[in-house]
Structures are given as structure tokens and as C-alpha cells.
Amino acid sequence: MKTFEELGVAANIRKAIEEMGYENPMPVQEEVIPYLLSGMRDIIALAQTGTGKTAAFGLPLLQQVNVNENVPQALILCPTRELCLQIAGDLADYSKYIDHLRVLPVYGGSSIESQIKGLRRGVQIIVATPGRLIDLINRKTVNLEHVKYVILDEADEMLNMGFTDSIDEILSKVPQNRSMLLFSATMPKEIAKITRKYMDDPKEITIGRKNEGSSNVKHVYYMVHAKDKYLALKRIADYYPDIYGIIFCRTRRETQEIADKLIQDGYSADSLHGDLSQAQRDYVMQKFRLRNLQLLVATDVAARGLDVDSLTHVINYGLPDDIESYNHRSGRTGRAGKTGTSIAIIHTKEKGKVREIEKIMNRKFEQGVIPKGDVICEKQLFHFVDQLEKVKVNEEEISRILPSIYRRLEWLEKEDLIKRIASLEFNRLIEYYQDAAEIETPNERGAYGEDKSYPRRKDRTSGGNGARSAEKGYSRLFINIGRTDNVNPATLMGLINDYTPNKVNIGRIDIMQNFSFFEVPERDASKVIGALNKQQREGRRISVEVAQGGNNGDDRKDRGRYSRGEKNSKSQAKRGGGYPKGKRR
């Protein structure tokens, strides 16, 4: 392993980073720094977040700018305000012993006037988000004609966020003979397009394999029913008393709902999503960085570019649509040589997506078993005992009140005292898990695409003719979506629970090709019908009604009524269900 001196880093910069605790370069630094110092024009560096990228481009950049020229000589583009501030702060620390060097962060959500004043005073390095930099260019308050170095950090994130046009416009304002360094965790097609358009025979440096996740991250998935996802999340959080992590959700609505539930249940949590103002986001992030929060519930967009040290866990409250997003999520933990765990809470249908991610990332996922209540209580108690043993006692401050405490408690034996302390801390947790049912793990998918593990209500037949009626006390409902619409029992249960107020027990589910049947308690039938008939799925209006024959319906009649394909497509449309998928007119 080489030293920073052997890589060619100047003495004044080495002094600053040694004071920060840097001893030896990380792999990405060892690879990138010599190329940048040698004057190589264009470089593509593929490396995960948390691998030391900022120092990899920041140290040689600081060494090569001319502090005697108060014009922008280096431009660093990054996707988010948070990352912009982090990079600018790191560069300020690295340049502690470089006189007259100025670094200016330029980002939205802050006063543009103060940033304009900073530009007028003169800067050598600009760290910017694309949107705000475009604003400054349009105001003609920033001049990029002297820029010699352009860094695109987390380039794949910027493209995912829709900054392609902004990057094109910005790069058209810098000299063509500038050097360019592109950092990305993954290598999608859009990145390849940028390299072909703006880079000249770039040197490609890959730390690990392309699109590969960090080797410091353990990947675990838990398979549960849709109705049990939140209960599983709580058990996972309880099982790790020192958890400090991000819970990723798919939508702003889901993010806020999960955060609200966690707060109501006594967890140290808060939400981060696009509906929050910048001031609210800053406040939440400050609490999280200070560890006043244990759990941050966030959308992918809101969490992009976050740089928080020492996250123990990333929890996927369901897998994202694309593997690049999973890679970025899991990369928030296991940073800077530390270990972390990426957890996915999935349905049966997502098992295939897990296998796909394993293949592309070259990482094996471990199937976890949802912890049982007694195991969680035991782990929490031992964690409390461990904290009790390590607590620092201020003898001087506490000594004056100890005699009174001793007198109040002298009638208790040691064992009684320990029992009371433990009960005071954990009675609520113990009582909750005493009454809580264990979470069932679904089996693999069965015949006809159905999940064998979902509760199956007993078929009631008459004379062996296949007739079926709803379970006593249940209503059998028809819904105009089926296998053609990529519906399975898990997605149907999720749809019902997402849009129906309060929890609804769901009985037998039968998924057909273009429609489905499901059973709900009779008292909830009108509520479910009313809630779902207001919704759309992938642009198609959902239609729900009581199946023909009601609770005494003959399943053969139901199937006959709804499954005559083209012949019945018009009658379905009249009922408000629209044409079956693939037969729209």
C-alpha cells in the first residue's frame, strides 16, 4: 500500500489530512490521484459511495488550482444540496494550510444573492447543483470560461433526477480543452452517452466490478405477507437496539404514513420527502446527523446525496424498481471501511427481483427469519444491561443525594431492585410481545401463480359441481384486474389495504386471467367497494362489485359471466371496468 506522499500529494495538504486522521489512501484514491496529478485529461471512475471519492478528486484538484487567480478554475457538479455542502466542507478541511484558496458551494434552497456576492469576491473552486448553477448562468453572474477541471460526482444520480439537459447546457459553457472526471457508482447507458459526447479517450478506473455493491454490506431479505410489512419492520427495528438507519419507501405518502406510525409507536423516527420545505428537510437532517433520530424514513429522491457516517442499516420497505436504486440505497451503509446491513422486506413475487440483484451485484442475499417476540425482549434486556454496566457515573455530582436514595430503597433486596429496574424499562415491550401473534413467512408460489401460503378458506361445493360460496359472514367481491395486469394475491391485498380506511381482513383470493375474486367481511364490503371504485391502476379505472349470486354465488356462474373474453369486453366496459388489458378499443 502506497502513502499519500508516494502518490505525489503536496506537504501542506498532507499535513491537513493527517490532522483529520487520514493515514493511508483508500483504493479509489490510490488509483485516481496519480492520474489527475499527471495531467491526464479525462477519467471515468466507477466506485461505490463511501469509498473516499471526495479526497480522490479533491486532493489533486486543490494542488493544481492557481490561488493567485480569483476566477473559477474547477467546477464540481453533484445531485443534491446535502452532497454539495459535504464536498465543499471537505475541500475546506483539506485546504486548511493553503492560503487564499476559496471554495464556494452553490445550491438551491438558499439565498442566491449571497452566492452571487461570493462569486464576485472571487473563487477558485465551485461546487454546485445543476439547477442553481443554471440560474446563475442565466443571470450572467458566473463565468466558466477559465474552468480547467470539471468533476461530475454521482453522475448516475444526477441523470436519474433528470439533470441531463442542465448538464448539457453547463458543459457547453466550459472550454473544450478542460479535463473531465466522471464518478459514478453504476454504469447505465445514459452515463455511456455522456462519456462519448464529452470525453476524449477516457481512462476507466473501476474499484470492484461494475454495478457491484460494497463488500462491507451484508444483504438480507425477509419475505412476509402485505398485511404484515409494518409489523415486520417494527420487529426488525426492535431486534437491533442500536440501529441507526434509513428506511426507504416508494412514495411520499407511504413515507409519511410509515414515519407517523413509528412515531406513534414510540420509535425515534422522522420523515424526509419532497413535500417538506427546505427548512424542514434541514431540520430533520440535522436531528438525524446528531443521532437525535435513530430511523429516517425517506424516498429515494429525498435521500440522494445524503452523507451520514456510521449508518448500521438500510431498510428497503419493498424493493425499488431498478437495481441502480437498490445499489445506491445499500451504499448508504458500510462506508469508509465500516460494515453495514441492507435489509429488504419483500412479497413472494419479489423473490425473482432479489435473484436478479444478486446476479448483477455479485452479492448473495441471506433470507432472514422474522425474530420472535421472546428473542427480541431478551436481546433488548441484555442491551440495557450492557448500557447499565458502561454508564459513566459522576461521583461528585451524585454523592450528595445518594444517602436519601439509599434510605428510600434499603428495604428492597438486590434481586427485587434489579427486577424493578428491568420492568420499569421493558414492561411495555414485554406486554406487547406477549400478546402479539408471530408473523407467518409465505411459502413459494404455487400453481396458477397463486401464493400457497395465503389463508385459503375451505371450498364449499354442492354435489361435486364446483360451486363455491363465500365463507359465512363474508362477501365475495369481483374486481376487474387479474394476471394480465400483473396481479397476484400479494399485490391485490396491498391494493385493498392501501386504499381502504382501517384494516380489513381478507379471506379467499382467486386470481383469474383478466379479473379476480376476493372475500371480505360483510360489514366491510360496501366500504371496500366505495374506496376501490374511486381508484385507478396504471391508468385503468378499477371496478369492484359484489360477485353475481352474492354470498351464495356459484363460482361457475361467476367465471362464466366474467371470462368470455372478447364477447364480454363491451359489457365490462359498460359496468365501468374498462376493456380487459390488451383488448382496449
N, C-alpha and C positions, 0 to 999 in steps of 0.2 A: 504494500500500500504506500502510495506517494504522500508527501506532505504538501501543504499549500505553498511552501517556499519552492519545492521542486516543480510545482505546476506553473510557477512564474508570478505568483501574486505578490504585489509590492509590500514593502515592510510596514508602511503606515496603515494599510488595510489589514494586514495580518495582525497587527497589534490590536486593532479594534475587534476583530472576530475572535481572537484568543481571549479577550476580556469577556466576550459573550459565551465562552465555553466551547468554541469550535476547536477541535484537536486535529482530526484527520478529515480529509474530504470524503464526501459520500460518493457512490459510484457515478451518479449523473454529473457531479461536479468534476470528478476526475476525468471524465470523458469530454465534457463541453468546454471547460475553462481553457485548456491549451489551444483548442481550435479557434476560439474567439480572440485570444491574445496573439495568435499567429497571423491574424488578419484575414482568415478565410471568410468569404463573402456571405454565403447562405448555408444555414444549418437547419435540419429538422430533427428535433429531439423528442422521442416518444418515451414518456415516463409518467408514472402514477403521481397523483397529488401526495404531498407529504414526503417527497423523496429529496428535497433540498434544491428544487429548481430555482428559487429566487436567488440564492447565492451563486448558482451555476452561471446565470447570465449577469447577475448584479455585480459580482466582484470584478470581472474583466471590463464591464461597462464603466464602472467608476474609475478604473485605472486608465481608460483610454479617452475619456472626455477631457476637453481643454477648459480648465476653470477660469482662464483669462478671457474667454469669450462668453458673454452673457446672452447666448442665444440657444434655443433648443437644439441639442445635438443627438439626443437619444429619445425615442418615443416607445413607451411600453403600453400596449393595449391589453385590457383584461375585461372579463364579462361583467363584473359586479362592483358596486361601491365598496363592499367589505374587502374584496381582494385588492382593489386599488389602494385602499388605506393601508392594508397589511404590507404590500410591496413597498410603498413609499416609506413606511415606518422602518422596514428592514434596511432599505438603502440608506436612510438617515443614520441608522446604527452602524452600518458597515463603513460609512464615510466620516466617522467621528473625528478622525485625525487628518481629513482633507479640507484645508481652508478654502473658503469662498465657493464651495460646491453647493448648489441649490437643487432640490428635488421638489416638484410640485404635483400633488395629486389633484386630478380634475375629474369630477363625478357629478352626477345628478343628485337632487335632493339636498343640495347645499347652495349657499349664495354664489351666484355666478359672478357678481360684482367683485367679491373678494378674490376669486380665482383670476379675474381679469387684472386686478391690481398686482397679484403675484407674478403674472406673466410680464407685466410692464416693468417690474423691478428687475427682471432677468432671471432665467433659469437655464440649467444645462440639460436636465432630465425631466420629461413629462410622463407621469403615469396616469392613464386616462381610461374611462369607459367610452365606448364609441359614440353613444348618443350625446353626451355633454361636449365631447370634442367637436362633433359636427356643429353644434350650436355656436361654439367659439369660432370655428372656421367661417360660418355664415356671417358672424358679426365682424369678421376680419380683425379679430383681436389676437390671433395666434398665427405665427409664421413658421412653416415647417420646411422651408427651402434649404435650411442648413443641417437638417437631420441626416446623420450618417449611419445610425443604427435603429432598426425597427424590431421590436420584440412583440410577438403575438403569444400571450400566455393563456393557457387553457383555450386554445383555438377552437376545439370541438364544442366547448360550452358556448362560445360566442356565436357559432353557427347555429347551434340548437336554439338559441334565444332570438334568432332572426336578424343578426347583425351583418349579414353578408353584404348588403348594399352599402351600409355605412363603412365597412372595411374597404370596399372598392373605392368609395369616394375619398377616404382618408389617404389610402396608398397612392391615389392619383395626385396628391398634393406634396408628396415627398420626392426627392431626387431619385432618378432611376438607378444611379450608381451606389445607392445605400446598401449596407449589409442587412440581412434579414434573418432572424432566428424565430422559428415556429416551435412552440411547446404544445404538446397535446398528449392526453392520456390514451386516446384511441385514434385510429386512422380510418375514419369513414371516407366515403367517396368525395364528400364536399371538401375535405382537407386536401385530398389529392388534386382537386381542381385549383385550389389556391396555389399550391406549390408549382403547378405547371404554368400558371398565369403570371406569378410574381417572383419566382425564384429561378436562379440560373445554376443548373447542375448542382443542386444542394447536397451537402454531406448529411447522410442519415445516421443518427445515433439512436439505438434502441436499448433501453435498460429493461432487461427481461424480454418477453415476447410481445409482439404487437397485440393490443387489446387484452393483455394479460393482467389479472388483478395482482395486488400486492401479496407477496408470500407471507407477510406478517398477519394477514387477516384469515381467521377461521370462518368458514361459511356453513351455516346451519339452517335447515328449514323445518318448520312444524306444519303438519297437514291437519286442518280442522274443518268442521262444518262452518258455513257462512254465519250462522247464528252465534257461534262460539268465538269469533275472531277477537272481540274485545275482551272476553273473559280470558282467552289465551294470552293476550297482551299483558293483562294485569298479572297473571301468574309468572310470566317471564320477567316482568319488572320486579316482582316480589322475590323471585329466586336469586336475583343479583342485587343485594342490598347496596352495593357501592356503584350501581350503574350510573353512567354519565353518558348520555347518548342522544341521538336524533331518531325520531320515528317519522318515516317518510310516508305520506299519504298521496293519493292520486289527485284529489280536488281540494279547492279551498273550503268547500262546505264540509267535506269529510275531515279535513284538518282541524277546523274549528270544533266540530262535534266531538272528535276524539279528545282534543285538549280539554274541552269543557267537562267531559265525563271523568277524565283523570283528575282534574282539579276537584270536582265534586266528591270523588272517592278518596281524597286526601293525599294525592301524589304531588310532588314538587314539579309542576309542568306548566308549559305555556305554548302558545301557537305562533307560527311565523308563516304568513302567506301574503298574497298580493293585495288583499282587501285592506291591509293595515297601512297606515300612513308611514312615511319615512321615520318620523319621530317615534312612533310606536315600535317599529322594527328595531330602531337603535336601542330603545329601552329594553326590549326583550333580549336582544343580543348581548347587551351589557350585563344583564342578570345572568345569562347563560355562561358567558365567559368568566364571570366571577364565581361561578358554581352556586349561585343562589337558586338555580334551577337544576334539577337532575335530568329532566326529559324535555326536549324541544320537539314539538310536533310541527312538521313543515312540509310544504310542497317542494317539488324538485326545483322549480323556478326560484322560489324564495331562498332556498338553501345553497344555490350555486355560488361558488366563490367563497363560501364561509371557511375561515381558517381558525379552527379551535383546537388547541392542543389536548392531547390525552383523552380523547373520546374512547370509552371502553366498548361501546356497542353502537351499531347502526341497525335499526329495525325497519324492515320493509313490511308495511301493513298491506301486504299484497305486492306482487312483483310489478315493476314498471313495464311499459310496452316494448322498450328496446333495451338491448344488452348494454349499450353505451351508458344509459342512465343508471343501470344497476352497478356498473363499474365505477361510476362517479360516486354513487351513494356509498358503496362499500369502502371506497378510497378515503372517506372522511375519518375512518379509524385505522389503527395500525400504522400511524405515521411516524416519521423520524426514528425508525428502528424499534418502535414500541409495537406490542401486539394488540389485536382487537378482534371483535367478533361481529360478523354481519349475519343478521337473522332475518329470515323470510317467513311470514305467516301466510300460508297458501291454501287454495282449494285443490281438490283432486285433479281438476282439469289443468292446473298449472304445473303438474309434475313434469310434463314434457318440456315446458319452458325452463325448468331447473336443469334438465339434462342438456338443453341447448346452451345455456350459460356455462355449464361445466365444460362443455366441449370447446367453446370459443375462448374462455378464460384459462383453460387448462388448470382448473381448480375443482377438487372433489367436494361436493356438499355432503354434510352429515345430516341424517334425519334425526331430529330431536324428538324426545318424548315429553309431552307437557308435564311439568312437575306436579306431583300430588300434594295436597294440602298439608299433610303432616311433615313432608320433606321440606316444604317452604318454611313452615313455622320453626322447624329445627334449625334450618340454616340462618334464619333471621335471629333466633335466640343466640346462637353461637357468635354471630357477627356482633351482637350487642355486648356479649361477654368480652369479646376481643377488644371492643372500644372501651369498655369499662376498665379493663386491665391497663390500657395505654393512656388513659386520661391524665392530663397534667394537672397536678394539684398545687394551687398557690397557698402554701402553708401559712404564709404571713397574713394574707387577707382572710383566710377561713378560720384561723385558730381562735379568734375571739368569740365566734358563735358556735364552735363545736361543743363546748360544755353543755349548752342548752339543748342541742340536738341529742347528745348522749343521754341526757336525763329523760327526754321525751321517749326515746326508743329503747331504754335499758330493759324494759320488760319483755322485749322480743328476743327470742333465740336467733342465732346466726342463720339457721335454715329458714325460719319464718321471715326474716328480713330479706333474704335472697328471693324467696317466693314472691313477696310483695313487690319488690323492685321489678322482677320479670313480669308479673301480672300487670303492674301499672303501665308498663311499656307495650305489652303484647296482648292484653285481653281482647281488644277489638279484632286483631288479626286472627287470633286463635278461634274466636267465636264465629268469624266469617267462614273460615275453612272447615269448621266442624259441620256447618250447615250446607256448605257448597257441594254440589254434585261434581264428580270428576268429569273432565272433558273427554269425550269419546274421539278417537282417531279414526277417520274414514278408512275403509278398505280401498283397494284398487278399483278401477272402473269395471263394471260388469257388462253383461250383454246389452245390446241395443243402446250403448252409450250411457246407460244409467249407472249411477253410483250405488253399489250394492249396500253400502253402509247406511244410507239414509233410512230413517224409520219407515218400514213398509207396513201399512195397515192390511190386515187379513182380507183377502179377496172373498167377497160373498157371492156365491154362484147359485143359480137356480136350475136344477135339472141338468147340470153339466153343460149348459149352453153358453157359458162365458159372460152372463150378465153380471154387472157389478154395481153396487150402490155405495153411497158414502157411509163411512163409519157413523154409528149413532151419535147424534149431537154435532155432526159435521155437515158442511155444504160442499158439493162438488162443483168447481168452477171451471169454465173454459177460458183460455187466453189464446190470442191469435198469433203466437210465436212458438217456434219449435226448433228441431235440429237444423233446419235450413238457415235459421237465424243464429246459429252457434249457441243455442240454449241447452243447458244441462241442469240437473236438479240444483247444483250449487248456484249457478247464475240466476235461476228463477227465484230461489229463496232470497238471494241478495237483492233482487229487484223488488220483491214484495216487502222485505224489511226496510229497504231504503226509502220507500215512498209511503208506507202505511204508518200512521201515527201509532206509537206504542208497539209493544212486542206482540206478534201474532204467532200462535202455534200453527205449524203447517204439517198436515198429515200426508197422505199418499200423494205422490207425484208421478204422472205418466207423461213422458216427453214423446210426442209424435213428430212426423216429418215437418209439417207446416203449422202445427198448433200443439197445445198441451192441456192437460187437466191437472188440477191440484185441489186439495181439500183443506178447508179452514173451519174453525168452529162456527156454528150457525150464527152466533151473536156477532161475529166479526165479518160475516160475508158482505154485508152492504158497505161496511167501512172500507174493505179491501177493494171492492168493485169501484166505489166512488173515487178512491185515491189513485188507482192504477189507470182508470179511464181518462184521467187528465194528463197522462204522461205520453212521451214519445221515446222510441228506442231506435237509434240510428236513422232518424228522420221519418220513421213509420209510427203512426198513431197506434197505441196499444188499445185493444178491446177486450174487456173481461165481462162475462155474464154467467149466470147460473147454467150449468150444463143441462141439456134437454132431459126432461124427466125429473129434474131436481134431485132430491136425496134418494129417490127410487129409480133413478135413471139407469137404463140398460146401456152398458158400455158399448155393445154392438151398435145400438142406435146412434150413440154419440159419435163413434168412429165413422159410421156411415154418413151422418149428417155433415161432418166437417172434413172428410177426407176424399171427396170425389174430384179433387184436383181442379182442372180447367172448368169443369161443369159447374162447380160451386164457387169459383173465384169471384163472380159478379155478386152472388148473394152475400158472400163475406164482405165485399166492399160496401154493400148497402147497409150491413149491420155496423159499419164503422170500423171494420178491421183492416181495410185496405186489401189489395191483392196479395196473394202469397208471394214471398220473395222469389224473384226470377220470373214472375208472371205479371208484372205491373204493365198497365197499358198506357 
